[in-house]
Every structure is written in C-alpha cells, then in structure tokens.
Amino acid sequence: MTVGHRSHLNAGKGWCRVATRPGALRVSRGGWHDERVQTTYRLDRRFVLTSVGVQMIGAGVAAMLAFTVWGPLGVLTVLLLLNAVRVVVLPPAIARTEQEGARLGGPESAKPVRLLWGGVENVSVDRGHLVFDRGDASTVVFSLMYLGGRGDDFVRDVYERLNTANGYRRFDPSAS
C-alpha cells in the first residue's frame, strides 16, 4: 500500500489543539496523535458566510411578505434567522476521521461517504483534491477547498491514520 503526500505536509508546526470528542484531547506536534480520538473538520468560514448571507436575504423577503401578504410567514423569518446564527456559531461538519476510517460529507450533503482505512489502497493530492483509491475500481474525490486552512491538517491526519491502520511507524534512528 502506498500513500501519496507532499513533503511540506510533514513539517511540524508546533503544538495545536484540535476539535475532538468530549473528554478527549488531541495534541499534535510533528505528527503524533492518539488514534482513539475522532477529529472533526468543519466547513470553512467563506462558505459559511455565503450560506448565512443567503439565509438573511431569505429572511428579509419572508419578513416583507409576512407584513404585506400573509402574517404566518413571520415564523419562516424567525427560523431562517435562527438557522443562520446556528451555522455561524457551529459550522457544519464535512469530514470526520477516527481510528477505523473517515466519513466525508455531513447531514447537509446529498450522500455522505464512509471510508474504512483497510479498504483504501492509495491516497493522493491532486489540484486541491484528496483522491482515495478504494481498490474495487472506485475512487472518492474530496475537495480540500471546503476545509480552507485546515486542508493540510486533514491530509496529514489521513496520512497518519492510514499508516497507523496498516502498522507503519515513523523511523526513529535515535531509538536503535
């Protein structure tokens, strides 16, 4: 099994805290992580703000129609405003990695995809997309654009979890 990656993704970037399940802390320095922890990657802010803008426009139109045409449309206005606040506070999760595999997509996507690390033969990065080759003549392409600045973290996480799932460990010449 081979894993394609770019060398700049392996550079340690200091300590960082990553969103995990409650009660679990994932601290990363130079690639170390706890395999039992689930890591959640959320939609980048530029897409969140676009979604919020569309919902605000919809709320404005619904409010105008509630005052002029039909009063109960005010409920739709309130729902759109509450959903816009929810999306700003907690953007939708679009990728999750864990010890057994990864889930790409979320409840808002048409069809979330579940990948098991044992079923992935090759992973490569191509023009801003992470391409998972499943080995059964199918591939899954995930756009790193939706992760924004966390795209490199996601690629590194996939690389490390694939290595862990297949029993590969980093060579440490000082340990011998």
C-alpha positions in Angstrom: 0.0 0.0 0.0 1.3 3.4 -0.9 0.3 6.8 0.4 0.9 9.8 -1.8 1.7 13.0 0.0 3.6 16.2 -0.4 6.7 16.8 1.7 5.6 20.2 3.0 2.7 18.5 4.8 5.1 16.6 7.2 6.7 19.7 8.7 5.8 20.1 12.3 4.0 23.3 13.0 4.2 23.4 16.8 1.6 22.5 19.3 -2.0 22.8 18.2 -5.3 21.8 19.8 -7.8 20.0 17.5 -11.6 19.6 18.0 -12.3 16.2 19.4 -14.9 14.2 21.2 -15.8 15.5 24.7 -13.3 14.3 27.3 -10.5 13.6 24.7 -7.7 16.0 24.0 -5.7 15.7 20.8 -2.4 17.4 20.9 -0.2 17.3 17.8 3.5 18.1 17.5 5.3 16.8 14.4 2.7 14.2 13.6 1.9 12.5 17.0 -1.8 11.8 17.7 -4.0 9.5 19.7 -5.7 7.0 17.4 -8.8 6.6 19.6 -9.8 10.2 19.1 -12.3 11.4 16.4 -11.3 14.6 14.7 -13.9 16.7 13.1 -13.3 19.1 10.3 -15.8 21.9 9.7 -16.8 23.9 6.7 -14.5 26.9 6.0 -15.8 30.4 7.0 -16.0 31.7 3.5 -18.7 29.1 2.6 -20.4 29.6 6.0 -20.7 33.3 5.4 -22.2 32.8 1.9 -24.8 30.4 3.4 -25.6 33.0 6.2 -26.0 35.7 3.5 -28.4 33.7 1.5 -30.4 32.9 4.7 -30.5 36.6 5.7 -31.8 37.5 2.2 -34.5 34.8 2.5 -35.4 36.1 6.0 -35.7 39.6 4.6 -38.0 38.5 1.8 -40.1 36.4 4.2 -40.4 39.3 6.6 -41.5 41.6 3.9 -44.1 39.1 2.7 -45.2 38.5 6.3 -46.1 42.2 6.7 -47.7 42.7 3.3 -49.3 39.3 2.3 -49.6 36.7 5.0 -48.6 37.0 8.7 -47.6 33.4 9.5 -44.6 33.8 7.2 -43.0 35.6 10.2 -42.4 32.1 11.6 -40.3 31.3 8.5 -38.3 34.6 9.1 -37.5 33.6 12.6 -36.5 30.0 11.6 -34.2 31.4 8.9 -32.6 33.8 11.3 -32.1 31.1 14.0 -30.5 28.8 11.4 -28.2 31.5 10.2 -27.0 32.0 13.8 -26.6 28.2 14.3 -24.4 28.0 11.2 -22.2 30.9 12.3 -21.7 29.5 15.8 -21.2 25.9 14.7 -20.4 25.4 11.0 -21.5 22.0 9.6 -19.0 19.1 9.9 -17.9 18.0 6.5 -15.2 15.4 7.4 -14.5 13.2 10.4 -11.5 10.9 10.9 -11.3 8.2 13.5 -9.3 5.0 14.1 -11.4 2.8 11.8 -11.9 5.2 8.9 -13.3 8.5 7.8 -16.7 10.0 6.9 -16.7 12.6 4.2 -19.8 14.8 3.9 -22.3 15.5 6.6 -26.0 15.6 7.2 -26.4 18.5 4.7 -24.6 16.6 1.8 -26.5 14.5 -0.6 -24.8 11.3 0.3 -22.1 11.1 3.0 -19.4 8.6 2.2 -17.8 6.2 4.8 -14.3 5.0 4.1 -12.6 2.3 6.1 -8.8 2.6 6.3 -8.4 -1.1 5.4 -10.3 -0.6 2.1 -8.2 2.3 0.9 -5.3 1.3 -1.4 -3.9 4.7 -2.3 -4.4 8.3 -1.4 -3.1 11.2 -3.5 -3.4 15.0 -3.6 -4.2 16.4 -7.0 -5.0 20.1 -7.6 -6.6 20.7 -4.3 -8.5 17.4 -4.1 -7.8 14.4 -2.0 -8.3 11.3 -4.0 -9.0 8.0 -2.2 -8.5 4.9 -4.3 -10.6 2.1 -2.9 -9.1 -0.8 -4.8 -12.5 -2.1 -6.0 -12.2 0.1 -9.1 -13.8 3.1 -7.4 -12.4 6.4 -6.2 -13.7 9.0 -3.8 -12.6 12.6 -4.5 -12.8 15.2 -1.7 -12.2 18.9 -2.3 -9.8 20.4 0.2 -11.2 23.8 -0.7 -14.1 23.3 1.7 -11.6 23.0 4.6 -9.8 26.2 3.9 -6.6 26.5 6.1 -7.3 23.1 7.7 -6.8 21.2 4.4 -3.1 20.4 5.1 -4.1 19.2 8.6 -6.7 16.9 7.1 -4.2 15.4 4.6 -1.7 14.9 7.4 -4.3 13.3 9.6 -5.4 10.9 6.8 -1.7 10.0 6.1 -1.0 9.3 9.8 -4.2 7.3 10.3 -3.6 5.2 7.2 0.0 4.5 8.4 -1.4 3.5 11.8 -4.1 1.3 10.4 -1.6 -0.5 8.3 1.0 -0.9 11.0 3.6 1.6 9.6 5.5 3.6 12.1 7.9 6.6 11.6 11.6 5.6 11.5 13.4 7.0 14.5 17.2 6.5 14.1 17.8 7.5 17.8 15.7 4.6 19.1 18.1 1.9 17.7 
